């Protein structure tokens, strides 16, 4: 199926990616600030820069939306 789709290029840079991260994979100085064991959720820009870390997925999505970003899950 071939369907034309007009991308909204003005808002594309407002997309952020949310993915799980093992706390053990975080830099030591960040691990010291995280009170969770196991997994946390990281919010990344389109170029891969980590913007924030959240305790759970719901908080990560809420944080992104509060800052006028459109969050997308990454597996």
Protein Blocks (a to p, Z undefined) as FASTA:
>chain_A
ZZdddddfklmmmpccdddddfklpcfklmmmpcbghiadddddfkopafbdcfblklmm
mmmmmnopacdddZZ
